[in-house]
Each structure stands twice: as C-alpha cells, then as structure tokens.
C-alpha cells in the first residue's frame, strides 16, 4: 500500500458517489496513491455514513472507511493547500456558476487537476457529478456486506421469481408517471417492483393498477411526500440514514435482478434531460450479470431457498 493518499469525499446520490469513487480510483492507480473514501465527513449531507458499512473492496489500494485515516492525514502536506490545517473542519458549498463544490469562504474548488501529478503526500477531491459507465466501474471492485446480502435475499424471495423492475425518479426531477401506468397496464406483469423516491408516485400506481393482475412491491423505508429528494440526509437520524442507504443499494440490485427492466426519461420544469444516472446504472448491472453476482457475493442460486 502506498504512503501517498487521495482522499475522495464524494457528494450527491448513490450513482454520483460511485462515479466520483471510480474517477479517483483511476487517477490513484496511475499515480501510485492509496484511495481513501470518506462518505461520512461532517460537511457531507448525502450518503452521510461510512461506505465500509455497506461494501468491502477486493482491491487493497481502496480504503472504504475514511474516518480511521483522518488523524493520520491531519499533518500531511495537502493539495489544495487551502485545506491545510482544516482537513476535518472545513465547510463546503455547491457553486451554481462553477457547477462544483467549493470551500465556503474562498469559493475555491476542493479538488485537483486529474491530468497532473502532485508532489503532496495527500490530495483531496470533494465533489459530485456523474458520467455514464463510471459507476459500474466502481462496483466491479466492490461487494456488498453480509447484512446487505441477507436483506437482498429476503426481499428477492418476498417478490418471487420472474418480475418486472421499474425505476421512477419523481422529486427533484420528474417522470411521466401517466405514460408509465399506461405501459404497465398494457404489459400486465404478474409482479412489479417499483423503485421510486416519491410516495405520491407509489400511491398513484397502487390506485391505478389492478392488484388481481399485477402485484406491486416496494421496500423503501423513506419516501418523499412533498417532492423533496431523498438522497439528502438533512433531518435524518443515524438509523434513518442507514435504512435509506440500504434501500438505495438494494433497490439498485433488485432492479438489476429483475427479468425485465423499465425506466423513463426525466424532466426538469418541462425539458427532457435524458435518463437518471441511477436508471442507467441499473441498466448496466442488468446487462452485466458477472459484475452483478460478484457484487452480491455469489451466483444466482444463493437467492433461492
């Protein structure tokens, strides 16, 4: 393991977090650095828990429990230098013009040039953002914890074999739920897993879909009832954060394990924005069963009684 480090503090939802981890991993491998992932920094309002509680890495150059490295890193030479002496207590904010996270006082990015090598023992990347296929790259080096695996098996067996997975993002971005309901009525799946962030959307489907034709499943412990995104941790206590993170990971896996996967374009105040990164990651896992079963730590047979 290298004694030079890259501290990755990813922001945003699960797909963004995985994209930033993979981006940092690729740089760390090229520059001989140990990648330390810190998703439980005090100024993180998203995942807000140690990644090591949910995943472990097959690559020894990736450390998923960032918290245990922070004391070691306190006195290291660091880039960007504005973080020197305040590694564990700087404040950040999203800059709407620069479209990235910056240090709250200086408004300077908390990151580095990914095309440059640095002499400093420690470099930091604190940002959000998604890029297609990056997130599944991160998952290729990870496996879920035993507790998550047990929950996955229980939920999969509750649904039963042969089901359709449907992802609907309908809070900060919107999906045409009316068109999706019409599509489900036409297809008439026997079992339907709805992975959504919105309680109103789930209730709409429950009210529109005939339960004698299609049985609907949803396992989320936290759903938005007023349009606020659920990937932020504001106002949540530790147990709620853990449940919310587990649900996001398990919904992703259950979507990938479905016999048929369905998702739709998202909009923001009208214009189409393409597909949610989470939907595309579910698609990538759905199409890459080798990575999917490596991630869950076994073959398809482990899901059955």
N, C-alpha and C positions, 0 to 999 in steps of 0.2 A: 504494500500500500504506500502510495506517495505521501510525503510530508508537505506537499503543496495542495491547496484546497480550493474548491469552487463551492461557495455557499449559495444554494438555489432556494429562494423564497418565492415560490410561485403563487400567483393570485388568480382569482376567478373560479369558475365551476370546474368540475372534475376533468373535463376534456382539456381546458386551458392548463390546469395543473400538470397533467400528463405531457402536454405539448412542451411546456417550459422545462420539465424534467428531462425530456429527451433532447431538447435543444442544448441544454447544459451538458448532458452526458456526452454528446458527440464532441463538443468542444473540450471537455475534460480528458477524453481519450486521446485527442490529438496533442494535447499539451501536457500530458502526464500529471494529471491532478486527480485527487480523490473528490468525488462528488458527494457533497453533504446536503441532503434535502431537509429543509426546515419549513414545515407547513403549520407550525404551532407558535410562530412568532407573535409577540404581544400585539403587534400592529396589523395582524392578519385577520380580516373579517370574513373569510370564506371557509376554507376547509377546517381551520382552527383546531387541529389535533395532530398528534404525531402520526406520520404516514406509516410508521412501523407497527402501529396497532392493527393495520388493515392488510398490509403487504409485507413480504420479505423479498429480498433481491437475490438472484442467482449469480450476480456479478459482485465480487468482493470490493470493487472500486466504487460501489454505490453504498452510501450510508443513509438509511431512511429515518433514523432517529436523530434529527439535527440538534435537539435540545442538549444531548450529552456532550456535544462538541463545542458549545458556545464559550465555556470557560477557557478551554484550550485556545480558542481563536482570539480572545479579548486583546492580547498584546501583540498580535501579528501585524506586520506591515500589510496594509489593505488597499485595494483599489475597488471603487473610487475612494480617494483619500478623505473625502468629506465625512466618511463613516468612521474614520479613525477615532478611537476613544468612546464611541457611542454605538458599538455594534449591537448591543442588547436593548437600546432605548431610543433609537431614532424614530421619527414619525414619517409616514409616507402619505401620499395622496395621489389620486389619478388625475393627470393633467389632460383636460379635454382638448387642448390645442396640440400638445405634443403626442397625444394618444398613447401615453405610457405612464408608469408610476414614477414619481419623483420624490425627493426628500422635501418635506413640507416647508422648511424655511428657505433653503437655497433654490428650490424648484429644479434642481439638477437630477438627471436620471440616476437611479441606483443600479447601475449596470456597467457594461464594458463593451468594447468593440470585439465582436466574435471573430473577426478576421485578423486579430492582432494577438501576439503572445506577450505576457506580462511578467515582470521580474518579481512582483509582490508575492509573498507566500500565500496570501488569501485574496481572492477576488469574489465579488458579490453580484448576483443577478436577482433583482426583486422586481418582477413584472408579470403581466398577464399576456394573453394572446394565444391564438390557435392557428395551426397550419395543417392542412389535410395530410394524413398518414404519419405525422409525428407522434401522435398519442399512442397509436398501436405499436410503434417502435419501442416506446417506454414499457408497454405491457409485455413485450416479448422477453423482458428481463425480470419480470415480477411474477409472484404467485400470491394468492390470497391467503390470509391467516386461517388457521384451523377453525376458529369461531365463525368466520365468514363462510367457510366451506359448509359447516353444519347448517347454517341458516339457508344457504343456497339450496342444499339438498332438500331441506324441509319445504321450502317454497315451491321448488320444482315438482316435488311429489304431490303437493297440495293442488297444483294446477292439473297435473296428469299429463300424459304424453300427447303429442300432436295438438299444438296450439298456435295461434297467431299472436305475434308480439306487435304492439302499436305504441310508438313514441309520439307524445304530443307536448310541445312546449307552448304554453299559452299564458305567460305572465308578462315579463319584460318584453318578450316578442310574442307574436300572435300566430295562431294556426287556424285555417278554415275548418272548424270542427263540424260544420253542417255538411260539407263535402265528405268528410271522413265518416260521419254517421251513415250517409247515403251509401258509401262504398262498403261499409261493414254489413249493412242490410242486404246489399246485393250479393256479397261473398258468403254470408251466413256461416262463419266459423263456429264450430262447436264450443271452443274455448278461446277466450280472448284476454290476454294480459295487456292492461293499459298502464303504461309507464308515463306519468304526467306530473307536472309541478302544480297543477291547478285543481282545486276541489270542485269548482263550478263545472269544469270540463268533465270530470269523472261523473258528477251527478247528472249532467246532461246526457251522457251515454247510458247511464243506468236507467234514465227515464225514457229514452228513445228505443233502446234495443230490447227486443222480446227475450226475457230470460229463459223461456222454454226452447228458444232456438240457439241462443248464444249465452254462455255463462261467462260473466266478466270477473276478472281477478285484478286486485290492486293491493299492494302490501305496504304502501308508504305510511310512515308514522307522522310525517309533516307534509301538509299540502297548503298552498296559499289559498285563502278565501277572498282576497281583495286585490289580486293582481301583482302583489309584490313577489319578486323572485325568491326562491327558497335556498339558493346556493350561498346567500349571505348568512352570517351567524349572529347578526345583531339581535339581542334579546333572548338568545337561546342559552340554556344552561348546559353543562358538560354532557349529561345523559342525552339531551335532545340533539346535541351536535353529533354525538356518536351514532345515534339512530339515523339521523339524516344522512350522514356519510355512508353508513352501511346500506341504506336504501338506494342511494345513487349508484353505488358499486354493484349491488345485487340486481337492480333493475337492468343495468347495462348487460350483465351476464345472462339474465333471463331472456332479454330481447335477442341476444346472440344465440341462445339455445332453442329459440322458437323454430317451428317448422316453416313458418312464413313470417317475414318482417315487413312492417308497413310504417312509413313516416311521410311527412309532407313538408313543403316549403314553409318558411316562416316569414312573417311580415313585421314591419315596424311603422305604424301610422300610415299604412297603405302599401308602399312598395315592397315587392318580394326581395328577400335578402338571400335566397338560396336555402340551404338546409342547415339546421342546427349542427354544430360540431359534435354534440353528443349523439345525434342520429347517425352521423357519418361514422363515428367510432363504433357504434353498434353494428352498422353495416359491415365495417372492416372485420370485426370479430366474427360476425355471422358467416363471412366468406373465408375466414381463416381458422378452420377448426383446430389445426395443430396448435396455434397460439392460444386459442380459447381453452383447450383442455390442459395445456401446460399451465395456464394461469390458474385454473381451478384445481390443479394438482392431481390429475388422474385422467382416465378415459371416460367415455360416456357411460360405461357400466356402473360407475360409482353413484350415479344419480338415481339408480333404480333399487328397489328393495331386493 
